[in-house]
Amino acid sequence: MAKTVSVERRSIDFIPPEERHGSPRSLMFVWFAANTSITAVVTGALFVILGNSALWSIPAIILGNAVGGFFTALHSAQGPKLGVPQMIQSRAQFGYFGAILPLILALMIYVGFYATGLVLGGQAIGTLFHVPAQVGAMVFALMSTALAIVGYRWIHRFSHVAAVLSAVVFVILLVRIISEKNIGAVTDTPAFDGAAFVLGISLSASWQLTFGPYIADYSRYLPESTPKKATIGWTFLGSVLGGSLAMTLGALAAALGGKAFGHDQVGYLAGLGGAVWPLVLLAVILGKLTGNTLSSYGGYMSLATIITSLVGQNRVGPRQRSVYVVAISAVSLGIALAASSNFLANFTDFLLFLLYFMTPWSAINLVDYYWVRKERYNVAQLFLRDGEYGRFNKGAFLAYAVGVLIQIPFMNSTLYVGPIADLLGGAEIAWLIGLVVAGGLYYFSSRTVRLQTAEAVRADSPSQPIQNPAPAVALEETL
């Protein structure tokens, strides 16, 4: 890709070999920055609010991030191999039109996290510059929109700065909590609540799994020859380290701050920073800006994929993609400005909702990629309504529906507590059930494809050629 091009010209289309660039190490910065956000800190605080002690929250945080991050990192390897956005690849499982369902759910993820990010980012800007939080949210939306429009290369570059600053500031805050605050009051009360511990694992796993629908979007420009282990490893490292660090900080801050933290998370963290409080707020702003940009960028590609599927379009130009980004930002900002004051409780419900519906999708996608088709795809066919992947895949829909419904007895949320969850004292294991059942059903329903793949492997035939579905279009032609 020419270095003189400042605005990304690709969108949902295939990235040809001559435009591939970068190193998988950059993925560590992207996902560390995305995970060390104020939203992740709030998620960590939920561990304590839901009944865990801060001490027992830490192993739950690490375990949940590691489990969820493992599955999410597996998605990341699809980017260099296929060169298309994550949800375009989902057409291979659900069909050309069938993929619209997970796309709608993914779009809900982006808008939801974008809106919550604007609430917290707006608080940070408001505190730093002494303006109303609503004004801060609007400024934050403009910044996120601009970065999403310039696109992939600049998102990666920005994440390096955000990741380094967040790492330094979060470590400083942890050191100050341990050395200067009454940390003994937290460590001396190691009461263990098994149900809350399991629920905490589910929350942190949920946090990681919600990146699944767009994680390959940020590795799709890497050369196809990029080692799979490197892509998975750097993504996993950045995600798990970043998420664990931010959530641990949140759990400790909630345990020490109590209502003060719950009332104003951003302000409380700034107060912990002491003399470096402006640096804390800057880290909050840059870290949340990374996450919001990913939501805006992924949201526009989901919206674009839905619309282009309906109208038969295979490519979106820079002007059209800018309209999609602005639309996603406007909707998210509207939700943020109307957000309830009971933010933490609503956010808990939101995370669990996403977990119930996105885990079965993730299982189906990964089973198809690694076990059914064994990484063999014809990318050109992903862009054809009546191609080899069909319009709808009944097997995928059946596996998905059963994967969602089977979770109902195990659900534990403020909206509904299933009978089995109640018997388990409120422990949350629904997502594990959905993961296994949806993946297993899809695997067994794909016997024909598995046999075809096995025959191709035995014949030692090469993978289906990755073809550019649409020829490269000069930037000038699309502006």
C-alpha positions as CSV (number, residue, x, y, z in Angstrom):
1,M,0.0,0.0,0.0
2,A,1.5,3.3,-1.0
3,K,2.7,5.4,1.9
4,T,1.3,8.5,0.3
5,V,-2.3,7.3,0.8
6,S,-3.4,8.8,4.1
7,V,-7.0,7.6,4.0
8,E,-7.7,3.8,3.8
9,R,-9.4,3.0,0.5
10,R,-10.4,-0.6,1.3
11,S,-13.4,-1.6,3.3
12,I,-15.3,-4.9,3.0
13,D,-13.3,-6.0,-0.1
14,F,-10.4,-8.4,-0.4
15,I,-6.9,-7.0,0.4
16,P,-4.7,-8.0,-2.6
17,P,-1.1,-9.3,-1.9
18,E,0.6,-6.0,-3.2
19,E,-1.2,-4.1,-0.4
20,R,-0.3,-6.4,2.4
21,H,2.1,-5.0,5.0
22,G,3.0,-4.9,8.7
23,S,4.2,-7.1,11.4
24,P,2.0,-9.3,13.8
25,R,3.7,-7.6,16.7
26,S,1.6,-4.6,16.0
27,L,-1.4,-6.6,17.1
28,M,-0.1,-6.7,20.7
29,F,-0.3,-2.9,20.8
30,V,-3.8,-2.7,19.2
31,W,-5.3,-5.2,21.6
32,F,-3.4,-4.0,24.7
33,A,-4.7,-0.5,24.0
34,A,-8.2,-1.7,23.4
35,N,-8.3,-3.7,26.6
36,T,-6.7,-1.1,28.9
37,S,-9.7,1.2,28.7
38,I,-11.8,2.8,31.3
39,T,-14.6,0.4,30.3
40,A,-12.4,-2.6,31.2
41,V,-11.7,-0.9,34.5
42,V,-15.4,-0.7,35.1
43,T,-15.8,-4.3,34.2
44,G,-13.2,-5.2,36.8
45,A,-15.1,-3.2,39.4
46,L,-18.2,-5.3,38.7
47,F,-16.4,-8.3,40.2
48,V,-16.4,-6.6,43.6
49,I,-19.9,-5.2,43.2
50,L,-21.3,-8.6,42.4
51,G,-19.9,-10.1,45.7
52,N,-16.2,-11.1,45.1
53,S,-13.5,-9.8,47.4
54,A,-10.8,-7.9,45.5
55,L,-8.3,-10.7,46.4
56,W,-10.5,-13.4,44.8
57,S,-11.3,-11.1,41.9
58,I,-7.8,-11.2,40.6
59,P,-7.6,-15.0,39.7
60,A,-11.1,-14.8,38.2
61,I,-10.0,-11.9,36.1
62,I,-6.9,-13.6,34.8
63,L,-8.6,-16.9,34.2
64,G,-11.6,-15.4,32.4
65,N,-9.4,-13.2,30.2
66,A,-7.2,-16.1,29.3
67,V,-10.1,-18.4,28.3
68,G,-11.9,-15.7,26.4
69,G,-8.7,-14.3,24.9
70,F,-7.7,-17.7,23.6
71,F,-10.9,-18.1,21.5
72,T,-10.7,-14.5,20.3
73,A,-7.1,-14.9,19.3
74,L,-8.0,-17.9,17.1
75,H,-10.2,-15.5,15.1
76,S,-7.3,-13.2,14.5
77,A,-5.4,-15.8,12.5
78,Q,-8.2,-15.6,9.8
79,G,-7.2,-12.1,8.8
80,P,-3.8,-12.8,7.1
81,K,-5.0,-16.0,5.6
82,L,-8.2,-14.7,3.9
83,G,-7.6,-10.9,3.6
84,V,-11.3,-10.0,4.3
85,P,-13.2,-8.7,7.3
86,Q,-14.3,-11.1,10.0
87,M,-18.0,-11.0,9.2
88,I,-17.5,-11.3,5.5
89,Q,-15.9,-14.7,6.3
90,S,-19.0,-15.6,8.3
91,R,-20.9,-16.0,5.0
92,A,-19.1,-19.3,4.6
93,Q,-21.0,-20.6,7.6
94,F,-24.3,-18.8,7.5
95,G,-24.6,-18.1,3.8
96,Y,-24.6,-14.8,1.8
97,F,-27.8,-13.5,3.2
98,G,-27.8,-15.7,6.4
99,A,-24.7,-13.8,7.7
100,I,-26.9,-10.8,8.1
101,L,-28.2,-12.2,11.4
102,P,-24.8,-12.3,13.1
103,L,-23.9,-9.0,11.5
104,I,-26.9,-7.4,13.2
105,L,-25.8,-8.8,16.5
106,A,-22.3,-7.6,15.9
107,L,-23.6,-4.2,15.0
108,M,-25.4,-4.1,18.4
109,I,-22.0,-4.9,20.1
110,Y,-20.3,-2.0,18.3
111,V,-23.0,0.5,19.0
112,G,-23.3,-0.6,22.7
113,F,-19.6,-0.4,23.5
114,Y,-19.2,2.8,21.5
115,A,-22.0,4.4,23.5
116,T,-20.7,3.3,26.9
117,G,-17.2,4.4,25.8
118,L,-18.6,7.8,25.0
119,V,-20.1,8.1,28.5
120,L,-16.8,7.4,30.2
121,G,-14.6,9.2,27.6
122,G,-16.8,12.2,27.9
123,Q,-16.3,12.2,31.7
124,A,-12.5,12.1,31.2
125,I,-12.6,15.0,28.7
126,G,-15.0,16.9,30.9
127,T,-12.8,16.5,34.0
128,L,-9.6,17.4,32.2
129,F,-10.9,20.5,30.4
130,H,-13.6,21.5,32.9
131,V,-16.5,21.2,30.5
132,P,-19.8,19.3,30.8
133,A,-19.5,15.5,30.3
134,Q,-22.0,15.8,27.5
135,V,-19.7,18.2,25.6
136,G,-16.8,15.8,26.3
137,A,-18.8,12.9,24.8
138,M,-19.5,14.9,21.6
139,V,-15.8,15.8,21.3
140,F,-14.9,12.2,21.9
141,A,-17.3,11.1,19.2
142,L,-15.7,13.5,16.7
143,M,-12.2,12.1,17.5
144,S,-13.4,8.5,17.2
145,T,-15.1,9.3,13.9
146,A,-12.0,10.9,12.4
147,L,-9.7,8.1,13.4
148,A,-12.1,5.5,12.0
149,I,-12.4,7.3,8.7
150,V,-8.6,7.5,8.1
151,G,-8.6,3.8,8.8
152,Y,-6.5,0.7,9.4
153,R,-2.9,2.0,9.2
154,W,-3.5,5.0,11.5
155,I,-5.5,2.9,13.9
156,H,-2.4,0.7,14.3
157,R,-0.1,3.6,14.7
158,F,-2.3,5.4,17.2
159,S,-2.6,2.2,19.3
160,H,1.2,2.1,19.9
161,V,1.0,5.5,21.7
162,A,-2.1,4.6,23.6
163,A,-0.8,1.2,24.7
164,V,2.5,2.6,26.1
165,L,0.8,5.4,27.9
166,S,-1.9,3.2,29.4
167,A,0.7,0.6,30.6
168,V,2.7,3.3,32.4
169,V,-0.3,5.0,34.0
170,F,-2.1,1.8,35.0
171,V,1.1,0.4,36.7
172,I,1.5,3.7,38.5
173,L,-2.0,3.6,39.8
174,L,-1.6,0.0,41.0
175,V,1.6,0.8,42.8
176,R,-0.1,3.8,44.5
177,I,-3.0,1.7,45.6
178,I,-0.7,-1.0,47.0
179,S,1.8,1.3,48.6
180,E,-0.2,4.3,49.8
181,K,-3.8,3.1,50.3
182,N,-5.3,0.8,52.9
183,I,-4.6,-2.3,50.8
184,G,-4.5,-4.4,54.0
185,A,-8.3,-3.8,54.5
186,V,-8.8,-5.6,51.1
187,T,-6.3,-8.4,51.4
188,D,-7.4,-9.3,55.0
189,T,-11.0,-10.1,53.9
190,P,-10.5,-12.9,51.4
191,A,-14.1,-14.2,51.7
192,F,-14.8,-16.6,48.8
193,D,-18.1,-16.7,47.0
194,G,-18.1,-19.5,44.5
195,A,-21.0,-18.3,42.4
196,A,-19.7,-14.7,42.3
197,F,-16.3,-16.1,41.3
198,V,-17.7,-18.1,38.4
199,L,-19.8,-15.1,37.4
200,G,-16.6,-13.0,37.4
201,I,-14.9,-15.4,35.1
202,S,-17.9,-15.2,32.8
203,L,-17.7,-11.4,32.8
204,S,-14.1,-11.2,31.8
205,A,-14.5,-14.0,29.2
206,S,-17.4,-12.1,27.9
207,W,-15.3,-9.0,27.5
208,Q,-12.8,-10.9,25.4
209,L,-15.3,-12.8,23.3
210,T,-17.1,-9.6,22.2
211,F,-14.0,-8.7,20.2
212,G,-14.4,-11.9,18.1
213,P,-16.7,-10.4,15.4
214,Y,-14.1,-7.9,14.3
215,I,-10.7,-9.0,15.6
216,A,-9.6,-10.3,12.1
217,D,-10.4,-6.9,10.7
218,Y,-7.1,-5.6,12.2
219,S,-4.9,-8.4,10.9
220,R,-6.3,-8.7,7.4
221,Y,-3.6,-6.4,5.9
222,L,-0.8,-8.7,7.2
223,P,0.9,-10.8,4.5
224,E,-0.6,-14.2,3.9
225,S,2.7,-15.7,4.8
226,T,2.5,-14.4,8.4
227,P,2.9,-17.4,10.8
228,K,-0.4,-18.4,12.3
229,K,1.3,-18.8,15.7
230,A,2.6,-15.3,15.6
231,T,-0.8,-13.8,14.8
232,I,-2.5,-15.8,17.5
233,G,0.3,-15.3,20.1
234,W,0.6,-11.5,19.8
235,T,-3.2,-11.0,19.8
236,F,-3.5,-13.2,22.9
237,L,-0.7,-11.5,24.7
238,G,-2.0,-8.0,24.1
239,S,-5.6,-8.9,24.9
240,V,-5.0,-10.9,28.1
241,L,-2.3,-8.6,29.6
242,G,-4.3,-5.5,28.8
243,G,-7.6,-6.9,30.1
244,S,-6.1,-8.4,33.2
245,L,-4.3,-5.2,34.1
246,A,-7.3,-2.9,33.6
247,M,-9.8,-5.2,35.4
248,T,-7.4,-5.8,38.4
249,L,-7.1,-2.0,38.8
250,G,-10.9,-1.7,38.6
251,A,-11.5,-4.4,41.2
252,L,-9.0,-2.8,43.7
253,A,-10.4,0.7,43.1
254,A,-14.0,-0.5,43.6
255,A,-13.0,-2.3,46.8
256,L,-11.2,0.7,48.2
257,G,-13.4,3.5,46.8
258,G,-16.8,2.0,47.3
259,K,-19.6,4.5,46.5
260,A,-17.0,7.1,45.5
261,F,-15.8,5.0,42.7
262,G,-19.3,3.9,41.7
263,H,-20.4,7.5,41.4
264,D,-17.5,8.8,39.3
265,Q,-15.1,6.1,38.0
266,V,-13.0,8.5,35.9
267,G,-12.8,11.1,38.7
268,Y,-11.8,8.5,41.3
269,L,-9.0,7.2,39.1
270,A,-7.8,10.7,38.5
271,G,-7.7,11.3,42.3
272,L,-5.6,8.1,42.7
273,G,-3.1,9.6,40.4
274,G,-2.3,12.4,42.7
275,A,0.1,14.9,41.1
276,V,0.0,13.0,37.8
277,W,-3.9,13.2,37.5
278,P,-3.7,14.9,34.1
279,L,-1.6,12.0,32.8
280,V,-4.2,9.6,34.1
281,L,-7.0,11.4,32.3
282,L,-5.0,11.5,29.1
283,A,-4.4,7.7,29.3
284,V,-8.1,7.2,29.9
285,I,-8.9,9.3,26.9
286,L,-6.4,7.7,24.5
287,G,-7.2,4.2,25.7
288,K,-10.9,4.7,25.3
289,L,-10.4,6.4,22.0
290,T,-8.8,3.2,20.7
291,G,-11.7,1.1,21.8
292,N,-14.3,3.5,20.4
293,T,-12.5,3.7,17.1
294,L,-12.5,-0.1,16.8
295,S,-16.3,0.0,17.5
296,S,-16.9,2.7,15.0
297,Y,-14.7,1.0,12.4
298,G,-16.2,-2.4,13.0
299,G,-19.7,-0.9,13.1
300,Y,-19.4,0.7,9.7
301,M,-18.1,-2.5,8.1
302,S,-21.0,-4.5,9.6
303,L,-23.5,-1.9,8.4
304,A,-21.9,-1.7,5.0
305,T,-21.9,-5.5,4.7
306,I,-25.6,-5.7,5.6
307,I,-26.5,-3.0,3.0
308,T,-24.2,-4.3,0.3
309,S,-25.5,-7.8,0.7
310,L,-29.0,-6.6,0.0
311,V,-28.1,-4.5,-3.0
312,G,-25.5,-6.8,-4.4
313,Q,-22.5,-4.4,-4.0
314,N,-19.0,-5.8,-3.3
315,R,-17.1,-2.6,-2.5
316,V,-17.5,0.6,-0.6
317,G,-15.6,3.7,-1.5
318,P,-14.1,6.3,0.9
319,R,-17.0,8.7,0.6
320,Q,-19.6,6.1,1.3
321,R,-17.6,4.5,4.1
322,S,-17.4,8.0,5.8
323,V,-21.1,8.2,5.7
324,Y,-21.4,4.9,7.4
325,V,-18.9,5.9,10.1
326,V,-20.7,9.1,10.8
327,A,-24.0,7.3,11.1
328,I,-22.7,4.8,13.6
329,S,-21.1,7.6,15.6
330,A,-24.4,9.6,15.6
331,V,-26.5,6.7,16.9
332,S,-24.0,5.8,19.6
333,L,-23.7,9.5,20.7
334,G,-27.5,9.7,20.9
335,I,-27.6,6.6,23.2
336,A,-24.7,8.0,25.3
337,L,-26.4,11.3,25.9
338,A,-29.5,9.6,27.0
339,A,-27.7,7.0,29.2
340,S,-29.2,6.1,32.6
341,S,-27.4,7.1,35.7
342,N,-27.5,3.4,36.7
343,F,-24.6,2.8,34.3
344,L,-22.9,-0.1,36.0
345,A,-26.0,-2.2,36.4
346,N,-27.0,-1.6,32.8
347,F,-23.5,-2.4,31.6
348,T,-23.5,-5.8,33.4
349,D,-26.8,-6.8,31.7
350,F,-25.3,-5.7,28.3
351,L,-22.2,-7.8,28.7
352,L,-24.1,-10.9,29.7
353,F,-26.6,-10.4,26.8
354,L,-23.7,-10.2,24.3
355,L,-22.1,-13.3,25.8
356,Y,-25.3,-15.4,25.4
357,F,-25.7,-14.5,21.7
358,M,-22.2,-14.2,20.4
359,T,-20.6,-17.3,22.0
360,P,-22.5,-19.7,19.7
361,W,-21.5,-17.6,16.7
362,S,-17.9,-17.7,17.7
363,A,-18.0,-21.5,18.2
364,I,-19.5,-22.0,14.7
365,N,-17.0,-19.7,13.0
366,L,-14.0,-21.4,14.7
367,V,-15.2,-24.9,14.1
368,D,-15.8,-24.2,10.4
369,Y,-12.4,-22.5,10.0
370,Y,-10.2,-25.0,11.8
371,W,-12.1,-28.3,11.8
372,V,-14.6,-28.3,9.0
373,R,-12.9,-26.5,6.1
374,K,-9.4,-26.6,7.6
375,E,-8.6,-23.0,6.4
376,R,-9.6,-23.8,2.8
377,Y,-11.9,-21.0,1.4
378,N,-12.5,-19.5,-2.0
379,V,-12.7,-15.8,-1.0
380,A,-14.2,-14.8,-4.4
381,Q,-17.2,-17.0,-3.7
382,L,-17.9,-15.1,-0.4
383,F,-19.0,-12.1,-2.6
384,L,-21.5,-14.1,-4.8
385,R,-25.1,-14.4,-3.8
386,D,-25.4,-17.7,-5.5
387,G,-21.9,-18.9,-5.0
388,E,-20.7,-22.2,-3.4
389,Y,-21.5,-21.0,0.1
390,G,-25.2,-20.4,-0.8
391,R,-27.7,-17.9,0.4
392,F,-28.6,-19.5,3.7
393,N,-27.1,-22.4,5.6
394,K,-29.8,-24.2,7.6
395,G,-27.3,-26.3,9.6
396,A,-25.5,-23.2,10.9
397,F,-28.8,-21.6,11.9
398,L,-30.0,-24.7,13.7
399,A,-26.7,-25.0,15.6
400,Y,-26.9,-21.3,16.4
401,A,-30.5,-21.4,17.6
402,V,-30.0,-24.4,19.8
403,G,-26.7,-22.9,21.1
404,V,-28.6,-19.8,22.3
405,L,-31.7,-21.6,23.6
406,I,-29.7,-24.3,25.5
407,Q,-28.3,-21.5,27.6
408,I,-31.6,-20.3,29.0
409,P,-31.8,-22.6,32.0
410,F,-28.2,-21.6,32.9
411,M,-28.6,-17.8,32.5
412,N,-28.0,-15.5,35.4
413,S,-28.9,-11.9,34.8
414,T,-31.1,-9.2,36.4
415,L,-33.5,-9.9,33.5
416,Y,-33.8,-13.6,34.1
417,V,-32.3,-16.3,36.3
418,G,-32.6,-19.8,34.9
419,P,-33.5,-22.7,37.2
420,I,-30.2,-24.5,36.9
421,A,-28.3,-21.2,37.6
422,D,-30.5,-20.8,40.7
423,L,-29.6,-24.3,41.8
424,L,-25.9,-23.5,41.4
425,G,-26.3,-20.5,43.6
426,G,-26.2,-18.0,40.7
427,A,-23.0,-19.4,39.1
428,E,-22.9,-18.3,35.4
429,I,-21.9,-21.2,33.0
430,A,-24.4,-20.6,30.2
431,W,-21.7,-19.4,27.8
432,L,-19.7,-22.6,28.1
433,I,-22.8,-24.7,27.4
434,G,-23.6,-22.5,24.3
435,L,-20.0,-22.8,23.1
436,V,-19.8,-26.6,23.2
437,V,-23.3,-27.3,21.9
438,A,-23.3,-24.8,19.0
439,G,-19.8,-25.9,17.9
440,G,-20.6,-29.6,18.2
441,L,-23.9,-29.4,16.4
442,Y,-22.4,-27.4,13.5
443,Y,-19.5,-29.9,13.2
444,F,-21.9,-32.8,12.9
445,S,-24.2,-31.0,10.5
446,S,-21.3,-30.2,8.2
447,R,-20.4,-33.8,7.4
448,T,-20.6,-33.3,3.6
449,V,-18.2,-30.3,3.7
450,R,-15.8,-32.2,6.0
451,L,-15.7,-35.2,3.6
452,Q,-15.0,-32.9,0.7
453,T,-12.2,-31.2,2.6
454,A,-10.8,-34.5,3.7
455,E,-10.7,-35.7,0.1
456,A,-8.9,-32.5,-1.0
457,V,-6.4,-33.0,1.8
458,R,-5.8,-36.6,0.9
459,A,-5.2,-35.6,-2.7
460,D,-2.8,-33.0,-1.5
461,S,-4.6,-30.4,-3.6
462,P,-3.8,-26.7,-2.8
463,S,-6.3,-24.6,-0.9
464,Q,-8.9,-22.9,-3.0
465,P,-7.3,-19.9,-4.7
466,I,-7.8,-16.6,-2.9
467,Q,-9.0,-14.3,-5.7
468,N,-9.7,-10.6,-5.6
469,P,-13.5,-10.4,-5.8
470,A,-13.2,-6.8,-7.1
471,P,-10.4,-5.2,-9.0
472,A,-8.4,-2.5,-7.2
473,V,-10.0,0.8,-7.8
474,A,-8.0,4.0,-7.8
475,L,-8.6,6.3,-4.9
476,E,-9.5,9.1,-7.2
477,E,-12.4,7.1,-8.7
478,T,-14.1,6.7,-5.4
479,L,-13.8,10.1,-3.9
